[in-house]
Each structure stands twice: as structure tokens, then as C-alpha cells.
Amino acid sequence: MRVNVNNLKEGCILMADVVSRTNRPIINKKTVLTNQLIEVLKAFLIKEVEVEKTMVNGEPFYAPRTGKETADTSAPVPGELSFIDLFLRKKQEFKKEFIKWQSGIQMDVSKVRSIILPLIEHPEFSSSTILYLHHYSTKADYLYDHPLAVGIISAFIAKKLNHSKGDITQVALAGCLSDCGMAKISQAVLNKESTLTEEEYEEIKKHPTFSYQMVKNSPLLKESAKVAILQHHERLDGSGYPFGEKANRIDPSAKIITVADTFHAMTSERIYKPKNSPFKVLEMIQEDLFGEFDIGVLSALSTAVMNFSIGSKVRLSDGHDAEVLFASETTPTRPLIRLLDTEQIIALEQNRHLYIEEVLQ
């Protein structure tokens, strides 16, 4: 909805790019607004912007719309919620459950199932969903954003691998619960803003075991899902934890969650690390971390996310918008593009300092 800048609140989410007299956006769409960014909008004399109906904290955003004298106080109909609106609200439900686990209350797997299931059954559950999830992850709520996103991405990969509906639900649940053991980790360690010490990192590495202990008696999870939760930080080359398992000793569902977990973590803004473009992350995983992940799982995610076609509009890391002219199967993250403002043709394969930030259409 379109609202006056003076009515914005911290946590509002932009629906569209904010532009002024330049060709490049002042602030990109999907950005979660802070008080500082709201002041930037005012400094550029921006009067109105398009924002989502739901704020990043999951609460509906009520404000006078442009041309209206009174606030729009009509509550959204649940069946009409967009995927992102639903995700933001379900995130708050998950947060409440996680805080219960931290206080020692026993996990209710059926409650977690009721949180994740509507998301993976939503009509808008698609590759576009996966591409934009990281925009809605904040430093403050990463502990709750991440598990829910991992469950969603895991389900998406399983669907692309033609798993049955029941197996997709199980891998979604396992992905969502893979980090539940973080509730047993010291909050001082979880909230630390500087690099972890070796001792603190060793404590973090206990969370898959804690997660398994929390779900091992649940009848709602198959044994393979429980093992996947335990093994989601194992790597094919044996470099993972907690047991250093290799290749065929790692459960197939764990291989899916591993990729989903790494992909979302590297694209999200965390307390001690900045976020990266999904396309840059896929490139990093395929080139820098080769040998750690299942090729079939990576391929399922990559082909869906990097589904470029001639004419697709993309935004580059330097802020320029471009049109895709040709995408090679061997280097899908680096197509041949034409800048929209200057008509310059650039081969991203030969310009490694540039990468695709996001797909515009």
C-alpha cells in the first residue's frame, strides 16, 4: 500500500524501489526500513512510498493511505495473505515456541508442523520465494528467521527432486527443527557480536545433538527426519560435525537440509556477518566449497533459482539494472547482459567483480 513517509515505522518493508532524480534506486524494494533509512527518505524529499501490509515483526501495518483521511484498520483476511505476509506472521509463532524451549518447556512438534505446513502449501511457494527470503531476515531475529527459512528451502529442494508430498513435509519439519537445539546454548554465546572463541564454537557445535535429543521421541517425525536433524552439519568430505560422517553415511534428507541451511545463512544478515546475493552465494558454494555438498541437491536448487531467460531484467551488485542476453549452462550465474541505461554489453564471466544481486522480472 502507498503511504506518506511521515507515517512510516521502523520495520516497514518496501514493496517497490524508491527513486529520485537518478536512474538508480535510493533504497531497493524488499528493504526493511530502519529509523535511519526513514530519515534518508525524508532527506531526499520523498513524500510517499509503497510498503507491505505486514511489518518485519509480523504485525499488520496500519497507516493512513495516500488520499485517505482515516487509517485503514480492516484486518487482513487470513486466506488472502501473501506468502511473505504469512511467513512474517508464522515467524512470530515460531519465535514464541523457541522461547518456550529456552525456558525448558517440552517441544510440541505438532505446533511446529502447523507453522510450516501452510507455508509450503501456499500458492506463491516458488523459486521467487526462495530468492527473496533473505531480505526478511534481521540480525535481531536471525535465530527465528533462519530455521523457518531452512524448512521452506528444504521443502522446495525436495519438491524439485520429485519427492512425495509426505517426504516433502518431513524434510520441511526436519529443516525447521534442525536448529531447535540452539535453545540449549548459552544466550551469551548466541548473542555475541564478535567472532566466537574456539571454546564458544565448540559449544555451538553441540546444537545438532541437542536438537536430536529434543525430537527423538516424537511420533510425528520419521526416523530419517530425526537422523537428518542430527546430521545437518555433516559434510560429504568428512569435514562436518558432530561425527565427521562422509558421503553415503549421511542421510539423503540431511544432504538437502545442509544445502538449505548454508544457502540461507550465507544470504542473510547475521550479527557478525553481512548478507550476500543468492547468486553470489550459489557461486561461492559451487566454487569455494566444492566437495562438501551433494551435487544433485545443489543442482536442484541452482537450476530453479538461476532460471534466467533471454530478456530477464536483473540488478547488478553495483546498482545498475540490466537485461539478460544469453545464459550459459556452464556458468549460469554469469550471463551476458546489457545495461539498461547505457546499452553497454558486459560478459559477467569476464567481469568477476560484478555479480547479479537479484532478478527484477
FENHU-V628848 format. One record per residue. N is the residue number from 1. PSI is psi as a letter, one per 30 degrees, with the letter a starting at -180 (* if undefined). OMEGA is omega in whole degrees, 0 to 359 (none if undefined). NEAR is the number of other C-alpha atoms within 10 Angstrom. Layout:
BEGIN
n->{N;N}
psi->{PSI;PSI}
omega->{OMEGA;OMEGA}
near->{NEAR;NEAR}
END
This chain:
BEGIN
n->{1;2;3;4;5;6;7;8;9;10;11;12;13;14;15;16;17;18;19;20;21;22;23;24;25;26;27;28;29;30;31;32;33;34;35;36;37;38;39;40;41;42;43;44;45;46;47;48;49;50;51;52;53;54;55;56;57;58;59;60;61;62;63;64;65;66;67;68;69;70;71;72;73;74;75;76;77;78;79;80;81;82;83;84;85;86;87;88;89;90;91;92;93;94;95;96;97;98;99;100;101;102;103;104;105;106;107;108;109;110;111;112;113;114;115;116;117;118;119;120;121;122;123;124;125;126;127;128;129;130;131;132;133;134;135;136;137;138;139;140;141;142;143;144;145;146;147;148;149;150;151;152;153;154;155;156;157;158;159;160;161;162;163;164;165;166;167;168;169;170;171;172;173;174;175;176;177;178;179;180;181;182;183;184;185;186;187;188;189;190;191;192;193;194;195;196;197;198;199;200;201;202;203;204;205;206;207;208;209;210;211;212;213;214;215;216;217;218;219;220;221;222;223;224;225;226;227;228;229;230;231;232;233;234;235;236;237;238;239;240;241;242;243;244;245;246;247;248;249;250;251;252;253;254;255;256;257;258;259;260;261;262;263;264;265;266;267;268;269;270;271;272;273;274;275;276;277;278;279;280;281;282;283;284;285;286;287;288;289;290;291;292;293;294;295;296;297;298;299;300;301;302;303;304;305;306;307;308;309;310;311;312;313;314;315;316;317;318;319;320;321;322;323;324;325;326;327;328;329;330;331;332;333;334;335;336;337;338;339;340;341;342;343;344;345;346;347;348;349;350;351;352;353;354;355;356;357;358;359;360;361}
psi->{l;k;l;k;e;f;g;l;l;k;f;l;k;k;f;l;k;j;l;c;f;l;f;k;k;e;k;l;l;g;k;j;k;l;e;e;e;e;e;e;e;e;e;g;h;k;e;k;l;k;l;l;f;k;l;f;g;f;k;k;j;k;l;k;l;k;g;k;f;l;k;j;g;k;k;k;k;e;f;g;k;l;e;e;e;e;e;e;e;e;e;e;e;e;e;e;e;e;e;e;e;f;f;g;k;k;k;j;e;e;e;e;e;f;e;e;e;f;e;f;g;k;f;g;j;a;e;e;e;e;e;f;e;f;f;g;k;l;e;e;g;e;f;e;e;e;e;e;e;e;e;e;e;e;e;e;e;e;e;f;g;h;l;l;e;e;e;e;e;e;e;e;e;e;e;e;f;f;g;f;f;f;f;f;k;k;f;e;e;e;g;k;f;l;k;k;l;e;e;e;e;e;e;e;f;f;e;e;e;e;e;e;e;f;f;f;g;k;f;f;k;l;e;e;e;e;e;e;e;e;g;f;g;l;k;e;g;g;f;a;l;f;f;h;l;l;c;f;f;k;k;e;e;e;e;e;e;e;e;e;e;e;e;e;e;f;f;l;k;l;e;g;k;l;l;l;k;e;e;e;e;e;e;e;e;e;e;f;g;k;f;f;l;k;e;e;e;e;e;e;e;e;e;e;e;h;i;l;l;k;f;k;k;l;k;l;f;g;f;k;k;l;k;k;e;k;k;k;f;f;i;f;f;i;l;k;l;k;k;f;e;f;g;k;k;k;j;f;e;f;i;f;f;k;l;k;e;l;k;e;*}
omega->{183;183;176;181;181;180;180;176;174;182;174;183;180;177;183;175;174;182;177;181;180;178;182;180;171;176;182;174;182;180;174;186;171;177;179;180;176;177;176;178;179;180;177;178;175;184;185;176;175;179;176;178;181;178;185;178;177;181;176;178;178;178;176;178;179;178;179;182;182;182;174;185;179;181;179;176;184;182;182;182;173;180;183;176;180;179;182;179;178;177;179;176;179;179;179;179;181;179;176;180;179;180;176;179;183;181;174;183;179;178;178;177;180;178;187;187;180;180;182;176;182;180;182;179;188;179;177;177;182;182;187;183;185;179;186;176;181;178;185;186;183;182;181;177;190;182;180;178;179;177;180;181;178;178;180;179;180;178;179;178;176;174;179;181;180;180;177;178;180;181;176;178;180;178;181;183;185;181;181;178;175;179;181;179;179;180;177;178;181;185;182;185;178;181;180;173;179;180;180;178;177;177;178;183;177;189;176;178;177;180;180;180;182;184;192;182;182;178;181;179;174;181;180;178;179;178;179;178;180;189;190;174;173;180;184;182;177;184;183;180;16;187;181;179;181;168;188;175;179;182;180;179;178;179;177;183;178;180;180;181;182;181;182;180;184;178;186;174;180;184;186;180;178;178;179;175;177;182;176;181;179;178;179;180;184;184;186;184;181;180;181;188;179;184;180;179;178;181;180;178;184;183;179;182;184;181;179;170;179;181;178;178;182;174;181;183;179;177;180;173;185;176;179;179;182;178;181;178;182;179;186;180;185;180;171;186;174;179;184;184;184;183;179;179;183;172;184;178;179;180;189;179;178;173;181;178;178;175;181;178;none}
near->{14;18;19;16;17;14;12;20;16;15;20;24;24;22;18;17;16;17;16;14;8;7;12;17;15;18;18;15;17;19;19;21;20;15;12;10;15;18;15;14;21;14;9;12;11;18;12;18;19;19;22;19;23;23;23;28;16;19;15;19;20;18;21;16;17;14;9;10;9;10;10;12;11;8;9;12;7;9;8;9;15;16;19;21;21;19;25;20;21;21;24;19;17;20;17;13;21;23;13;14;19;18;11;11;11;12;17;14;18;13;12;19;18;13;22;24;16;15;22;22;12;14;10;13;19;15;18;13;16;21;20;17;22;25;18;23;25;21;16;12;17;17;20;23;26;25;26;27;27;32;28;30;32;33;33;26;27;25;17;16;16;12;14;11;11;9;18;24;25;24;33;33;31;34;33;30;28;34;26;28;25;24;20;18;18;13;11;9;15;15;13;12;13;10;11;14;10;9;9;16;12;12;15;18;18;17;23;26;18;20;22;23;15;20;24;16;11;14;10;14;18;15;13;17;28;27;20;27;34;30;29;28;25;27;24;19;14;16;15;17;17;17;13;16;19;15;17;8;12;20;20;19;26;27;27;30;31;26;26;28;24;17;24;25;22;21;24;24;20;19;17;12;15;11;17;19;21;26;22;20;20;24;18;14;18;17;10;11;11;13;16;21;21;17;12;13;22;19;15;18;24;20;14;17;20;18;13;21;13;13;14;16;21;23;19;19;16;12;15;17;22;26;23;20;18;18;19;12;10;8;11;18;24;26;24;20;25;21;18;15;11;9;11;10;15;18;16;18;16;10;10;9;9;16;20;22;19;18;21;12;11}
END
